[in-house]
Amino acid sequence: MIKLSAFQKILGAFVAFILGMIICRILYSDSLRYIFLSWNLFLAWIPFKISLYLSSNKKRKSWQAAILVAGWLLFFPNALYIITDLIHLETKTNVPLWYDVVLLFTSAIAGLMMAFASLYKVEKFFARQVGIPAAGKLIILCLFIGSFGVYLGRFLRWNSWDIIADPWDLAKEITVRFVFPFEYYRTWAITLLFTALFSLLYFAIKKLTIYGKPFSTEDVMAE
């Protein structure tokens, strides 16, 4: 029997609530409009699951840990991305607006829960490897990369699997924005805005002890 943590049980309750709302919406509107949220939640779950493997006490070789970190970073933007689904509220449907607000807002919260829980696990992994001060800087970098990934997904419509399906075009889209940053100022304005938002939320939540106690050296060494 699989033993779930308190966080996983809460997350499961969120997902069940969201899926229930989606089903009710389909029955009421005879439309599959927001069924994509279930797929987005699955994509958000992937980096959370990877972070559980990464933070386990199992001994791994450096290349194995590097693959896990790379895989986590590849899918991490999907968990942050769900907050941008709020943009769909601008489209009028036959479903009451308040219902869609609750559905999309709850989905965004669930996505951020998985994003920040996985980020916390990864931060502890980094702290064990390079120390807490350096880990904090790496987490900011991860949030920046994640925010850039959100931009690529929302505004340029790229997906995580395009790194395999269409790597050259994706690489060109990314490279040109780094080579000519001033010509793509909108890209970096949006990316920095998201980085600031996600950083404020993550560090505020961590300070408010979503895991029961503040992040500390003792907490790192305990795992």
N, C-alpha and C positions, 0 to 999 in steps of 0.2 A: 504494500500500500504506500502510495506517494504521500509524504508528509509535506504540507504546505506551510510556509511562514505566514505570520500575521499579515505582512504586506501583500503576499500573493493572494491571500483570501480576500483582502479588501479590493485588490485589483480585479479579482474574479467577479466580485459583486458589481464593480463598475462596468465591466464588460457585459455581464448578464443584463444589467439595467439598460445599457446602450442597445444591445441586440433586441431586447424586448421592445424598446421604443421604435427601432427600425421595423420590426415585424408589425407593430400596431400602425405605423405610418403607411406601410405597404397595403395593409388591409383597408385603411381609411381612404387612401388616395388612389389606390390601384396603380401605383407608380413605384418603380425601383430606384427613384432618384438618389437616395442617400445610402443605398446598399454598399457603395464604395467605401463607406466608413469601416465596415467590417474588415475589408482588405487592408485599409490603412492601419487599423489596430493590429492586425497580424504582422505587418511590416515593422510596426513599432515594437512588437514583442520580440522580434529577432535579436536586436542589440541587447535587450534586457537578458535574454537567455544566454547569449554569448558572454555577457559580463558575469553571469553566475559561474560559468565554466572557468573564466579567467581568474575569479576571486577565490576559487576553491583551493584547498591546501594540497592538491595533487601536484607532485613534482613534474615540471615540464622543462624541456630544453628551450634555449633562447629562441630558436627559430619557430618552435611551436607557439610560444607566447606571442611572438611577433605576428604570426598569422592570425591569432585570435584578436589581437589589438587592431590589426588592419581590417579584419572582417567586421569587428564592432564599429570602427570608424566609418566604414563604408555604409552601414545600415543606420548608424546613429541619427543622421538627418531625418530619417523617416519618422522617428518618434517626435522630433521637434516640429515637423512639417504639419501635423494635424491641426495646430493652432491656426494655420492659414486657411483651413477649410471654412472658417467663419465668413470668408468672402462670399460664399454661396448664399448667404442670407439676403443679398441684394436682389436675388431672383424671386419673383412672386410666384406662389403656387396656391393650390386649393387647400393646403394645410395651414392652420393658424400659425402666425409668425412666432408666437411665444413657444410653441411646441418645437419648432426647428431650432430656436435659440437654445433651449434646454438640451436638445440632442447634440448639436454641434459643440456647445460649451462643455458638456460632459465628456464628449469624445476628446476635446482638446486637453481637458484635465487628465484623462486617462493616458493620453500620449505623453504629456509632460511628466506624469508619475513614472512611467516606464523609462523615459529619457533620463530623468534626474536620478532614479534608483540605479540605473546602469552606470551613469556617470560617477556616482558615489563609489560604486564597486571598483570602477576603473581607477579612480583617484586613489583608493586604498592600495591597489596593485602598484600604481606608480610610486606611491609613498614608500612601499617596501623595497622598491628597486632603486630609487634615486633620492629618497628623502622627502619630507613633507613640503619644504619651501619650493623645490624644483617641481614637485607634483602639482602644486597650485598653479604654477606657470603653464605646465602642460595642459591642465584642465581648461585654462583660458584659451589656449591654442585649439583644443578640441571643440570648444564652443564656437570659436571663430570658423573652423572648418565645417562644423555642423550647420552654422548659419549660412555659410556659402552654399552648402548643399541644399538648404531650404530654398535659397534663391534659384539655384539651378533647376530644382523641381517645380517650384510654383510659377516662375516667370519664363523659364526656357523649356520647361516640360521634359527634362531629363529624368531618368529613373536610375536606381542603384545598379540594376543589371545591365545598363547601357555600357558600363565599363568593360563588359564582355561582348555585348551585342553590337556596339558601335563605338569602340574605343578611340578611333582616330578622330572622328568628328567631335566627340566629347572633349578630347584632349585639345583640339583646336579652339573650341569655345572657351575653355579654361585658360589656355596659354595666352590668347589674345588679350584677355582681361588683365593679366598680370604684366604683359609687355607694354600695353597701352592703357594704364590705369585711369588717366585723365579723360580719355575718350569714353570710358565706361564708368564714369563717376557714379551713375545711378546704381550700378552693381555693388559698388563698395559702400555707398550710402545705406542701401538696404541691408547689406551684410553686417555692417557695423551697428546698425540700429537693432537688428536681431541679436547680435552678439551681446550688446549692452542689456537688452531685455532679458535674455536667457541667463546671463551672468547674474543680474540682480535677483532674478527669481531663484536660481540655484543656490547662491550663497545665502540668501535670506532664509530659504527653507532649511538649508543645512544648519544655519544658526539657530533656527527654531526647533532643531532636533527632531526631524521626522523619523529618525531611527532610535529615538529614546535618549540619546546623549550626544554632546558635541563631538565633532571629528577631532581626534587627538592621537598622539603617539601611542598611547596605551591601546586605543581602539585598533590601530594598524597592527601592532604587535600581537594582538589577541587572535588574529586570524591566521 
